[in-house]
Amino acid sequence: GGGHLGPDLSGLGASAAVDYIIEAIRTPSKAIRENYEGLAITTKDWEYFTGVKLRETRQELVLRDSIHDEITIRKEDIEESKDIGSLMPVGLINTQTHAEFLDLVRFISELGKPGDFATQNAPVVRRWRMKVAVKDGAEPVWVPAYSLVSGDLPLKLGPDPVVLQFELEVTTPGEIAVRFDDAAGLALQVNEAPVAIDAGPGRASVHLERGRARFQIEVDASRRAARTLRAELLDLEGSAGRAQIISGI
């Protein structure tokens, strides 16, 4: 839990009172965690950027937003810089019913506590991309899809295969392994090359060079009973290869 643009909320329920959680949802700017204040930058060329400040030197300012890991802006190009508080939009709960709001508060207040919503420390894929058909004849589009707190991604299985992607950042070249909860009906490609999945443990391993590696999974519903999918990065014994899951692609 917790993205690059905000603090990790996975243990919030164990450390924050319910009234604090309610206030943070209703008025985000009143409960900003340290180092997550938003900045709005206007340049002399009338470019406009918003994000969280990562670092600052005498020559440049580096921000992060929901799309870019880093946005580097030369200070000599900045016309105006404003503190804008929380990047979480105000009014997100306005479309919720009272019951839905109570469910949201209960869910957040239970994060980090033992029970159904206990967070997992395993390196599981939490943000995916899913290929979705918009309408007949149009090119499919890729949309974000998110795993549950448990790490399981709910699947809407139908007559057509479900196509999913996630990415790893390989920091040390070598054999990298990923384990799927159930290998049935899965066809895997890594950087567009087919990779076999061992049906028993649901494990797939591939030698990767340094840099980004894209994993694409096609799910055949006719061969699969499970309506969820979980992918976990393994520490492969005897391999020098090291990688980390990219949270947004």
N, C-alpha and C positions, 0 to 999 in steps of 0.2 A: 504494500500500500504506500501511498504518498508518492507523488511524482517529482520531477526535477523542479517544478515551479512552486512547490509547497512543501511544508514539513511532512515527515513520515507520520501518518495518522494511525498506523497499525496497532499502536499500544495506547491510543488516546483514552479509551474507556477505562483503562486501569489507572490513569493518572489525572483525569480531569472530571470535575463535577458536572452533573447533568445541566445545571443552569448555565455554566460556561459554554457547553456544547450548543445549547439552544441560542444563546447570544451570538456565538460565532457564525451560526447558519443564517440568522436573521439579519445581523449587521456585521459583515465580514471585517470591515475596517476597524472595528473596535477590539478585535482579538487577533491582531497580526503577530505571528511568531517572529522573533528576532532574525534578521537577515533575509526576510521574505517580503519586504516592502517593495511595492512596484514603482518604477520610474517611467515617465513619458518624456521622450527626447524628440525635439524638432531640430533638424539640421538647417544650415544656411541654404541648401538646395530644396528645402521644403519636404524632405523625407521625414516620416514619422515612425518612431519605434516605441513599443512598450515592452517591459519585461522586468525581471529581477536582476539586480546588479551582482555579477559574479566576481569581478575584480576591477581595479582602477589603477592606472599609472599616471605619470605626468603627461603622457602623450595620448593615451586612449582609455576608453570606457568599454567594458565588455558586459553585455546583457545576455540573458537567456529568456526565450519565450516558449510558447507551447509547441512551436514547430522547429525552431533552431536551437541547437545546443549552445551555440555561441554567436553573438552578433557583436562585431568589433566596430566601434565608432571612434574616429579621430576627434580628439577634444577641440582641435582648431576648427572643426566643421560644425560644432554644436551651436545652435542659435539659442535654444531654450531647454532647460531641464526642470521637470516638475515631479515632486513626490505625489503619487496617486493612491497610496495606501494599498489595500488588498487588491490582487488581480482577480479574485473571485467575484463574479458579477453580483450586484445587489438584486434581490427580487427573484432568485431562482426558485423559491418556495411558493411564489404567488400562484402558480398553476397547480399546486398540490392540494389535495383534500386534507382535512384535519387528521384523518386516520393515516394517510400516507406520510404526513409530517411526523407523527408520533412513531411510525415504523422506522423512519430514517434516524430519528434521535435514539431510539432503542438500539438500532444496529450499531451506530457509532459509539454509543455508551458501553457496548459489550466488547468492542475491539480490544484485544490484548488480554481479556479475561479468559479463564478456562471455560470451555463450553463450545457450542456450535460455531461461534464466530472467532474462536481463537486463531490467531494468525500463524502461518507456517514460516519457518526460517529457510526451508529448502529453496534453491534457486530455480523457481518455476517461471514459465512464460506467463506474464499477466496481461500484456497488451499484444494483440494480434492485428493482422489485417485480413479482412474477409472479402472475397470477390462476390459482388452482388449484381444481378441483372436488373437494369432500370426499367426497361420496357422492350417489347419485341422489336428486334432489328437494331437496337442501340448497343453500343459497346458496353460491356460490364464495367463497373467502377469498383475501386477498392475502398472499403470503409473500415474504421477502427472497430474492434471487438475486444471485450474485456473479460478476463477470468473472474470467477467468484473469489471470495477471500480464501477459500480452500485451495485455489489454484486450478479448479476445473472450469473449462470453457463450455457453456451450454451451446448445444448444436441444434439447429432447426433442420432436421434431416427430411429430405423429400426425394422425388424421383431423380433429380439431378445431383451430381457430385457437389460437395461443399469444398471450396478451395480456400486454403488459409496460408498465411505467411507470418514468419517472425524472423528476426535477425540477431546474430551474435557478433560481438566485436572480439576477434581473435587477437590476444595480446602477445602470446608466445606460440609460434608455429608448432604443429604436431597433431596427434590423433585427438579428436574432440568427440565426445559421446553425448547423446541425448536419449532419454528414456521416455517412452509414451506409456500411459496407463493401460492402454489396450491397443495392440497393433492391428487388430482385425479391420479390414477394409481401408487401410491407410496405404497410400503410395507417396513416397518421399522423394523430393529432388533437393539437392543442395547446390546452389549456384548453377541451377538448370541441368545438373547431371543426376541421373537416378542413383539412389542409395538404398540398399536393402535394409529392412527392419527385421531384427531377430524376433520371430513371433513369440518365443517363450517369455523372455523378460521385457519385450517391447523396446529393445535397445538398438540404436543405430549409431555407428561410429564412422568417421571420415577424417582423412588427413587434410588439414586446412593451413593455408599460409596466413601471415599476419594481415589484418584488415577485416572488413565486414564480410560476413557470410550470410546468404539468404536461404532460409529453409522454407520450402513450399510443400504443403501436405494436401493431397486430394483425398477426400473422405467418401467412400462408396457405402451409402446407407444400407444397401441390400446385403452387405456382408458384416454389418456391425450392429450389435445389440445396444451398446452404450450410447447414450444421447449427450455425452459430455466428452471432452478431450483434455488431457493434461500432458504437458511436456515439461521435463525437468532436465537441467544441465547436470551431467555427472562429472565427478572427479575420477578420471580413468587411471587406474593404478598402472604405473610403469610408463606413462606417457608424459612428455614434457609439455604437451599442448595445454594452453590455458585460454579461457574465453570468458566473456560475461554477456549476459542477456541485455540487449538494447531495449529500453522501456518504451520507446516510441519510434515508429517507422513511417 
